[in-house]
Amino acid sequence: MLSEAETRKRLVEKALVSAGWSPTISFSSGRSYEFGAVREYETDNGPADYILFIDGIAVAESKRLELGPQNVLVQAQRYSRGYRGGPYNFGGFRVPFVYSTNGEVFWFQDLRDPRSRSRQVAGFHTSSALKELLGQDLAEAEQWLKGNPIDNPFLRPYQKEAIESVEGALLAHKRRMLLAMATGTGKTRVATSLVYRLLKSGFAKRILFLVDRRALAAQAVKEFSTFEPEPGLKFDRIYEVYSQRFRREDLDEEVKFDPKVLPVGTVLFSSRASIGKIAIAGTELATNQGFANIIPGAVLDPKYLAYGLRNFTKNIERLGSGTTYLEIAKSSLKEFYFPLAPLKEQRRIVSKIEGLRTEGKIALEALDKIPGLLRRFRQSVLIKAFRGELTQRDPSDEPARELLEKIKQERQKRWNLALIQAGRDPQRHKYREARPVGKESCPDLPTGWEWTTFETVCWEITVGHVGPMASEYIEDGIPFLRSLNVRENRFDPKNLKYVSEKFHKKLSKSHLSTRDIVVVRSGNVGISCVIPETMKEANCSDLVIARPVNGFLSEYGSLFINSILARDQINTMKVGIAQTHFNIGSMKKILIPLAPYDEQKRIVAKVLAFFSIADNIETASSKARTRTDRVDRAVLAKAFRGDLVPQDPNDESASIMLERITSASKFNKDFQKRL
């Protein structure tokens, strides 16, 4: 009988390594971890058996082999709450995924959504699978399903009802369901429509259509190839469809579909839409019409061919035609001239390319880590800034307590002025003081600082227009901001929309002025920037707008909103399931440590100086990545000019090799047919 320690060593860690979570190392205080499994990782709630690292993405708890692991997930959840230092916070859970296992049975739970339930899985996910799962926006997918009713005119009412029932079960987070339909009621048509909607919404990325007879599989392939979910586009021109090989007797007489199983070593080249995706088949497979599949034969090394196609992709693209999307005809590709080196030289070229690419890959992996490191650096700067650790206290600064008294008076003056400008009498409206600040649970602040709320330091907090907008946009007019124009600490003019002066005046509540703080309120909530000096007049939709009074620096407030100190508060106040958002009331309640006004200026200057350094590093790494890509292209160009490796006079020349091959008529016929 294995002890718990032996279970971890022999079974759990073997499963971790098998899933690619290596190295598995012991926790060391003060050390940072980029990738792998760290055992006995210290959290605020005790040591977790394992933390799986890509920014701390999963907790794994293990128990002895004879114990059932399902109930241990509660323990893993506790460690998820106690983890510190990562970028995630989902309702208090700072690690999004948890496992419990005894090395043979694995239970898993996604903690990002409070509705998720634990489930048994085959083993640990790979890092790429967890990153894909983390990047999947089910809230957006659910919103798409809700906002796009079934409008296929060829579906009968009961078929639509069947699809709606399945989608309703998925929206209720059910994982298993059975749809029973009688023979002849159009089950395959229902399936194709449902598959399209799940892929289109982003609810699924890959779907297995499994049947128990070849004839049914052939029928399904035919249905997918004839199904037109979008005007002018068949399903298999929008999404890839892969199937098994069929015999002639599996298909109806009128069906011309004849997929071929491709052997190992076939070079796959995407010849439509996104042209130039290249892969080498590692197993027998079949593809749809979106690929030009080249079986190299005896004179061509598959990797040499793949690298050659990558090198000549731009030239091949020029052979494309089409209006809806670009496509390379197979006949055009057959006539494309390709430099053929002697077979031994091909292999030397491949070996040299792969050696150089390995070096480039190491450089790229190092460059890929930089954005994550800089994100953590910026958050570290913000945390220190709002704890008072970036600046020195100046005795001549007016204390925040006195500043707050002036702010209260200024707040009422601005409120009165706004009413007068709107043609209303302030005497006929009751002024609302900001609610008292509950400081009982707030940490201590530096001397001269005070805890306050955004409601206290802003004379108005309102929200942008919420409602349909597509019909209101015009070519030029009043700038109209959306959430995609708000980036952390900067306004992004890309894809900026415009509305008419008339519509702008109609939306007086959401007018934007210079120095206003805007915050994204739906979806990826909490991202903030300040309206720049250059934007004198604008409007917006679906943004929270905070208008600071004198004495509260806009940049100071926006930087705080973008810090993890504010994000933690925002995450506890978010509402909504299909799409999260937070409201005006929540914005008003956000607590902020208020520094003296002159110190606010010093803090902003210090933070922006550090951010400028980070921006320069990010720009430099981006340029370095571009140079690495150029080196990769230069290596391929040199290889197919014949300049990468020396020629060997003892190699059988390509011309003799081709002559020998073409003289073998049987092979020639097969080769020409396949090529």
N, C-alpha and C positions, 0 to 999 in steps of 0.2 A: 504494500500500500504506500503510495507516494505521499510525502508531506507536502505542505503548501509551498515551501521553498523549492522542493524537487519538482513539483508540478510546474512552477514558473520556469525553472531552468530547462527541463526536458520537453515540456509541451507548449507552454505559452510563448516563450521566447523563440522556439522553433517556428511557431505559427506567425509571429511578428516578422521574423527574418524572411519567411516564405512569402509574406505579403509585401516585402520590400522595405520594412521598417528597420533598417540597420544603419549604423551600429546600435546595439542595445547597451547602454552604459549606465553607471550609477550616478545619482544626483550629487553635484558638488556645489556648495553655496557660493554665490557670486559669479558663477559661470553662466554664459548665455548659450542657448542651444538653437541651432538653425534647422536641423533635420535628424530624425531618428527616434528611438524609444528610450526614454530616461526613466529608470526604475527608482522607486522610493523618492519621488519628487515632492519636496516640501510645499504644502499649501497652507493657507490660514486655518484650514480645518483638519490638518494632519497630513501625513505622507500618502500620496497616491501610489498604488503599485507601479503604474506606468503613465507617463504623459507622452503622447505621440506628437512630435513637433513638426508642424509647418505653421509657425506662429502659435503653437499650443492648440492643436485642432481636436484632440480626442483624449479622454481618460479611459484607461483599461484597468479593471480590477479582476484579480484571479483568486480562485479558491481551490481546495483539494479536489482531486478527481471524483471522489465519491459524493461531493456536495453539489446540489443544483445551483447554478450561478444566477438564475433569473432575479432572485431577491436582492442580490448584491448591487444591482443598478442604483438603488437608493444611496448606497455608500459612494458610488462613483459620482452621483449628482452632487453630493455634499462637497466632494473635492473640486468639482467643476465650479461651484460657488466660491470656493476658497482660493482658486488659482488667481495669481496676480501677474501683471506684466504683459498680457496679451491684448490684441486689438478688439476682442469680441465682448459683447455683453448682451445676452438675450434674456431679458427679464431676471437678471441676477446671475444667470449661468454664463461664466466667462470662458468655458470650453464648450463648443457646440455639440460635440458627439461623445457618447459614453458607451463602453463595452463592459460586460462581465462575462467571465469564462472560467472553465476548469480545464481548458486545453483541448477539450473535445466538443463541448457544447458552447456556442457563442450567442450572447444576447446583445442587442444593439438598440440605442435610442437616439433620436435626433431631438436635441433640446431647444432648437430655435423656435419651434411652434408649441405653445402649451397644449395643443390638441393631439400632438403626436403620442403614439404609444410604443412601448418596447416590442421588439420582435426578434425571433430567432433568425440568425444568418449563418451562412456556411463557414465564415471565418472573418478575420480582420479585412477591412477594405484596404486597397492600395492607396498611396498618397494621392495619385491622380484621380482615383474614384472619389475620395473625400473632397478634393478640391472641386471636382465637377459637381458634386452634391451641394457643396457650399455656394457655388456660383449659380445654382438653379434657383430662379425666382418663382416659387410656386404661387406666391401672392399675385404676381402679375399674370401667371397662367390662369389662375382661378378667375381673375378679373376679366381676362379675354373670353373665357367660356361663358361667363355671366353676361358679358356685353355684346356677344355675337350669337344671336339666335340661329338655329338651324334653318337655312334658307334654300336647301337643295330641292328644286321643284320636282325631281324624280323620286323623292322619297314619299312613301305613303304615311298617313297620320300615325299608324301604329309603329312604323319604323322610326319616325322621329321620336315617338314616346319612348321607344327602347333606348335610343341614344341618350335622350334626356335623363332617363333613369340611371344609366351607367355614369353619366357625368355628375348627376346629383350624389351618387354614392361616393364618387371620387372627391367631390367637394366636401363631403362629410368625413373625409379621411378614412374611408373603408378601403382595405387592401385586397379583400377577396369578395368576388361577386359572381353569380351565375346568371346568365341571360338565356332563357329557354325560349326557342321559337320553333314552330312547326315546320316540317318539310315544305319547301316551295314558297315560304314567306319572305325570302330575300335576305337570308342571314349574311351572305357574303357582301351584299350591297350595304347593309347596315355596318358591317365590320370595316369596309373601306372608308365610309364616311366618318366613322368614329375614329379610325386611325389617323385620318387627315386632320381632324379637329384637335386631337391630342398632340400631334406633332406641331401643328400650326400655332397652338397656344403656348407651346413650350412645356406642357405638362409631361411629355415624354420625349426622349431623344432616339430611342431604339425600341421597336416593338416586334415581338416574335409572333408570327401567325402560324400556329401549329395545327395540323390536321392529321387524320389517321389513314388517309389513302392518297396515292399519287394523283388520282383523278381530281380530287378536291383541291390539291395543291395547284394543279394546272389551271383549274377553274379560277382560283384566287389570283394567280399571276395574270390571267387574262383580264379579270375584273379590275385589277390595279392598273394595268396598261391601257385600259379603255376609259377609266374613270377620269372625268374632267372637273376637278374641284374649283379651278380658277379659269376664267375665260381664256380659251386658246391654249391651255396648258394641261396635258395629261398628268396624272399623279406621278408616274415614273420619270417625268421631266422636272419635277419639283423636288422629289425625294428619291433617294437610292432604294431600289428594290432588289434584294438578293433571293435566289431560290435554288433548290436542288436541281439536278439534271433530270429531264423527262425523256421518256421514250415516245415514239410516234403514237403508239397505241394509248398513251395517257391523254391525248388531246383529241378534241373533236376534229372532224375532217376539214372544216373550213379554217381552223386555226393555223396560222403560219409561224407561231412562236416556236423557236428552236434554240434554247440556250445551250451553251457548251461548257463542260467542266474544263477549267484551265489547269494545266499541270503546275507543280511547284517550280519556281524560277521564272514564271511569266512576269513580264514587266507591264504594270498597269499605268496608263497615262490618261488622265482625265481630259477628254476632248471637247467638252461643252461647258458653257457657263464659266465656272472657275477653272480655266485651262491651265494645265501644267502641274497638277498634283500627281506625284509619282510614288509608286510602291512596287515592291517585289513580292510576289505571292510566296508565302511560307508554307502553304498547304493548298490542296486542291480547292478551287472555288469557282463561282460564276459571278458575272457582273451584268449590269444592265447596259443599255445602249450609250451611256454617258462616258464609256471608256474605250480607248483604243488599246487592245491587249496584244502585246507582241511576245511571241514565243521565240526566244533568241536562237535556239538551235546550236549546232556544234561549233560554229565559227565566231560566236559572240558571247562574251562573258556578261551575265545579266547585270551585274553591278556597273560594268563599263558602259553598257547601254543606258542604264538608269542615269548615271552621271552625265552621259552625253546628251540625253534628252533634257536634263536640267540645264545644261550649258546652252542648248539651242532653243529653249522654250520661247524666247522673244521672236526668233526667226519663224518658229512653227506657228505662233499666234497670228502672224501676217497671212497665213493660209486660210484663216477662219472667215466665215461669212454668217449672215443671219441678222435679223432685225430685233426680235425679242431678246435673244441672247446669242453670243458668239459660239460657233461650233466648227470643229475641224473635221472635214470629211475624211473617212478612212482612205479613200482613193488618193487624196492629197498627201496624206502622211506616208503612204506607200512610195510616193515619188520623191520624197524628201531625201536629198543627198546627205550621207552620214560618213564621217571619216573612220575608216576601219583600220585599226592597227593589227599587227600580228598578235595571235592569241596570247603568247607569253608576255608580250609587251602590254597588252590590255591588263593582264593581271598585275604587272609591275606598276602600271598607272593607278589601278584601283588601290593597291597597297600604299602607294605614296599619298594619294588623295586622302585615304582614311587616316593615315598617320598625322597629316597636317590638320585634318578636320577634328581629330581628337584634341590637339592642342587648342584649336579654336573653340571647341566645345567647353573646355576647361575655362577659357577666358570668358565665354558667354555665360556660363553658370555663375562665375564670380560677379559679372555685371548684372545678372538677373537678381542678385541678392541686394543690390544697392538701393532700389526703390523702397523695399521693406525696411531696410536699416534707416533710411532717411525719414520714413513715416514715424518710426519709433523715436528718432532723434527729435523731430519737431514736437511730438507729444511730450517728450521729456523737458524740452525748453519751456513749453506752455505750463506744465505742472510746476516747474521751478519759478516761473514768472508769477503765477497767481498764489504761490506760497510766500512771495517776497524774497526769494533766494537769488534773484538776478540783479537786484538793485540795492543800494544802500539807503538807509533812512536819512532824511535831511531835516534838521530841527526847524528850518525856516518854512517848511511845507505846512500849509493849512491842514489840520487833521481832518480825516474823513467825517468825523462826527459833526464838526462845524460846517463842512461842505454839504452834508446831507440837509442841514437846516436851510441853506440857501437853495438847494435843489428843490426842496418842497415848495418854497415860495415861487421859484422859477417855473415849476411844473404847473401851478395854478394860473400864473400869468399866461403861459403858452396855451393852456386850455381855454382861457377867456378869449385870447386873441384869435384862436381857431374858430370859436363861435361867432365872433364879430365878423371875421372874414367870410363866414358862411351866411351872413345876414341874419344872425340870431342873437337875441339878447341874453347875455350871461346871467342876468338877474332872474330870468325865468327858468333857468336850468340849475339843478343841484350839482355842485362839484363833489366828486367822490375822492376822498383821501385814499392813498395807497394803504393796503392792509398792513398791520404790524408784522414785523419779521420775527419768526420763531427761531431763535438762535440757540436753543437749548442743546441741540445735538451737533452744532457746528463746531469744527475744530478751531483752535486758537489762531489768531491772526497777528501779524507784526504790529508793533506800536504805531498808532495813528491810522490804522485801517479799521473798517467796519463791515460787517455783513449787511447786505441789503438785497432787494429784489429788483428785477427789471421793471416791474410795475412802478417802483419808487423813483427810478432814475430816468424813466421815459414819460413824456407828457401824453403819448398815445401809443397803444399797441393795437393794431388792426390786422386785417387779412386781405390778401389780394382777391380778385374776382374768382368765383367758383362757378363754372358753367361752361357750356359749349362755346367755342371760340372760332372754329375753322372758317365760318362765313364772314368774320369781322376783319380778317387780316388783309392788309393792302400792301402795295409795293413800297411805299414810302409814307412816313407820317410820324406819329408819336411812338417812340420805342416801347415795346411791350415785352417785359421779361417773363420768362418761365423758369422752372426749376433747373433746366439744363444750362441756363445762363449764370447760375450761381455756383461758383467753385469755392473751395476753402480759401478764404481771405482774398479772393479776387473775383471781379466781374468778368465773365467770358462773353464777348460780343458775337461769337460764332452762332449762327442760326437764330439770330435775334429777329423777332417779328415786329410788325408795325400795325397800328390801328389809326382810325381817323380821329380828328380833333373832336368831332361830335360824340363818338363812342367814349373817348377819353373823358370828356366832361361828364358823361353819364355815370362813369365809375369813379366818382369823387372820393369814395372811401379808400380806394387803392392807389391814389396818386402817389408817386415816388418823388422825393426831393434829394438833393445832394446831402450826404452824410447820414441818410436813413440806413438802418441795419435791416437786411432782409435775410430770412431763414427759410430753407426748404421745409414744407410742412407735410408733404405726402411722399410715400415711398421711402427714399433714403433720407429720412428726416434729420434735421440738425445741422446741415451744412449752411454756412453763413458767409456773407461778405458785406462790404459797405458800398453804397451807391457812390460812384466816383464823382469828382468835381466837374468832370466834363459832361456829365449827364444832368442837365438842368431840369428836364421835365420827362417823366416816363410813367408807365402804368405796369401792372403785373397781374398774374393769375397764380393762385395756389401757393402764395408765399406769405409767411408771417412778417409783418412790417413793424419795427420798433423805432420810434422817433425819440432820440435822446434829448435831454435838456442840457443847457450849458453846465459844465462841471463834470459831465460824464462823456468821456471820449469815445466816439463811435468805434474806432479801431480797437480800443481796449475791450469794448463789449463784444465785438465780432470775434476777436481772438479767443475770448473766453468761451463763447458758444462753440467754437471749433475744437476746444480742448476736451479731453476725456472727463474732466471734472464736471463739465456741463452735460456731456453726452450721457453720463451715468444718470443724471437727473432726468434728462429727456426720455431715456429709455424706460424709466419707471412711470412716465406720464403718457406714453404713446397709447393710442387707442386704435381699434380696428383689427380685423383678422385678414381679410382678402388683401387689403392695402392699408398699411399702418400710416397714421398721421398724428400730429399733435395740434392742439388748438390754442386760441388766444389766451384762455385762462391758464393753460399750462405754461405758456411763455411768461406770463406775468409772475408766476410763482417761482421761477428759476432763481435760486440764490446765487449771488456773485460777491466775491470779496472786493470791496471798494477801497482802492488806494487813494491817497491825496492826489489832487488833479495834476500837479507837476510831476508826481511820481508815476502817474498813469502814462504821461508822455515819455518818461525815461524807460518805462517797461516796454511800451510799444516800439520805441527806437531799438532797444536791445533785442527784442524778439525778432523784429524785421531784419536786423543785422545778421543774426544767426540763421534765419530763414534764407537770406540772400546767399550765405555760404552753402547751405544745403541745395539751393536752386542751381548754383554754379557747379556743384558736384554732380547733380542730376543731369545738367546739360552736357557736362564733360563725359559722363558715362554713356549718354545717348549717342554722342558723337563717336565714342570708342566702339560702341556696338555697330554703328553704321560702317566704321572702318573695318571691323571684323567681317561684316557681311561682304564688303568690297573685296577683302583679301580672299574670301571663299570663292567669289565669282572669278577673281583673277587667277586663282589656282586652277579652276575648271577650264578657263580660257587657255591657259598655258598648256594644260594636259592635252587638249584637243587640237592644239597647234603642233603637237609633237615635241614640245620643249621642256616637259616636266621630268622625264626620265631619259636616260641615254638609250639609243638604239643598239641592239645586239645583232651583228651580221649573221649569227648562227640561228636566229629566229626564222621560222618559215614565213616568207613574206605573205602579206595579205592577198596579193594577186594570185600567187600559187595556191594559197589556201582556198580561195574562192573557186579557182579552176578545178581543183581536186573535188571540192564539194559539188559543184554544178555538174560534174561528169557522172556523178551517182544519180541517175535519173529518178530513182525511187525517192531518195531523200530530197532531191530538188523539188519534186512535185509536192511533197508534204510540206517542205519549207516555204515554198511560194504560196501555197494555199493558206498556211497559218499566218505568214507575214502579211 
